[in-house]
Amino acid sequence: MSADLAHARIGLEIARIAKSHSPVQDRTFVEGMIEMGAYLSQITYQESESYREALIRKTESRVEALRSGA
């Protein structure tokens, strides 16, 4: 897998959480993707931390939306 593909796929999975019915389980899956990308040196440590922060924000907003019944 190329670094460009890793970035695109992780970004896509983070974006999908906005419509997820089970964001916490999806978050776990994406965290695994981020870990694997970092382990394989497809993304840097700084990039992985940036992805994690974006993932946390996206998951929290989706959980709140589901709780409010939106």
C-alpha positions, -999 to 999 in steps of 0.1 A, spaced: 0 0 0 14 34 -9 14 63 15 -11 82 -6 -35 53 -5 -31 51 33 -39 88 37 -69 86 14 -83 55 30 -79 67 66 -95 101 57 -124 83 40 -131 61 70 -130 91 94 -155 109 71 -178 79 71 -182 81 109 -204 112 104 -231 89 91 -224 58 112 -250 40 133 -223 26 155 -195 53 157 -177 38 187 -171 4 169 -162 22 137 -137 43 157 -120 12 170 -116 -1 134 -102 32 122 -78 34 151 -65 0 140 -60 14 105 -40 43 119 -19 20 140 -12 -3 111 -3 27 88 22 40 114 36 5 120 42 1 83 57 36 80 30 47 56 22 76 79 43 95 104 38 97 141 26 133 137 1 124 110 -12 95 131 -18 118 161 -35 143 138 -58 115 125 -65 104 160 -76 139 170 -98 142 140 -113 108 147 -121 117 183 -138 149 173 -158 132 146 -169 103 169 -179 126 197 -200 148 175 -217 117 160 -224 102 194 -239 135 205 -261 136 174 -273 101 180 -281 109 216 -301 140 207 -321 120 182 -311 141 153 
